[in-house]
């Protein structure tokens, strides 16, 4: 079964009851949208697919009033500032009065395809797809890096492979704008992110240390998992805390892939997943150059 | 990587002699070991040697310490009070005088003064920042090297090294002059974490595209090549091959008279007192200790002429020149085309040393505190750890650094 861009993981589902919106009422609010169809409802938002007369296939997100509007504003800003062709575009935004209060809505470009999570549940990626995944996500992250934005939640759930085999990065919902004041409390023991993907400096909330290299770590883990269908930081864990400890204490076993006898792919995955950010490539741009070089040498069409 | 001469007591003639033999090089001047009137004349002598340069290390590591000769130099503050110096005109005066001195004596790069960091804390970072920013304002067009003088505990602490690296990213200068107090005060450092952290720091700075000079080195730091250090610096006496901060204080006892003559066996990476060579001689092992001709040192060849070494002897100047000549040649052989080949080269060097040291130790030929066998595994451990953490970056950037 396919999923659509805009589907989000339910990271805050425990915080608030699911948003209960009457679909007929919603259609009245958006008369320009056709074929409005509920895709998923979570604690933070309800997501619909629809068609728009000029934008075509779109996703409509209705944000729960309990969600911090500033965080939503920043998510929109992040996507707009990055202006990356590997990230679904935001086509519109606004507010609605509902029976549960004022809700924000966002209309996005809809990407038809499969979540990377679904893809790797069927089996690991081969060399070409792995390199393509790496390059496409690095391109997205490099655009974010240029405008000082750290995604902070790269993981298979937030990646879509479209019907043409291109990879898209989703969900800038917890992106950090390095030029803006952080929304996470400085004294919070843990930062935002997903255990088993976020690097030590991010989940330890060491804000001074967080830059684009945090995304390299999460991307490295995502690539590792895509190549092996296994995330060793999460494998067999009792709870998220154990995944956090694993990230700090356990080194990823070196990747050994049949199509990577020279260890080039293993090399950059190891580099990206270094526990100290200073041991990772200095920037996303540098990492992108590195992986593009490998892809080009290996004749992989990106 | 290049070898610079770390100037110290009694090194004037050695420096000029060796630079002449090498066709040029760089000497890092030490005001602690030069009277003010000697600085300019010695600099001029060095600069007369073709292709030679000088750097001036202001040795402002412990400004409170009142080392008698350091305080004679005109740039040294007449009175140093931390609060007044850092909040008033003291720093600017110091930098102005140092800049004049650097220009007068013909330095092509300006080593900015830096305090010894017993830990990387806000005070030290703020003082570094003040030096760097003030230096940048005053020295437009004159390349600057930032001094990183680090205490042993600082170097041992990986968190501190990374805090330093994080902060140094946007420091405005062309390079760094790094001096590290040896762990446990040992001449050869047997703490693999300490060694690894030095390599890590050097690599991190080099990857920023900066020039990096590691001062006060023994041959143990030939491995700095794995971090693509621009240069290591070494000298004659032990206290020029390690960085004991106390030697910049008034109470330091030079105690030169009791120092013995040591022969450096480059293939064993170890040094031996001459009587130890007699044991090697009597058991037929001495030829294996002779310096390979490729290193170009004839200074100690008398020891290998077929007679008992103590009857020939080795004078101190020749021992020093032999050490520095061998080290210079060893550094010259480090131009590997890739990181992996450099690692393999270092491991080969250690293997060769281990084999010879095993033979020598069986024969009772021991280098005491200068016997590399005590640090072989530490160096090897550091190479492996460095390869694991920095290898991927160094591999990719090797030819561009």
Interface residues (C-beta under 8 A of the other chain):
Chain A: X208 X209 X267 X268 X270 X271 X274 X276 X278 X279 X281 X282 X290
Chain B: X158 X162 X165 X166 X200 X204 X207 X208 X389 X390 X392 X393 X395 X396
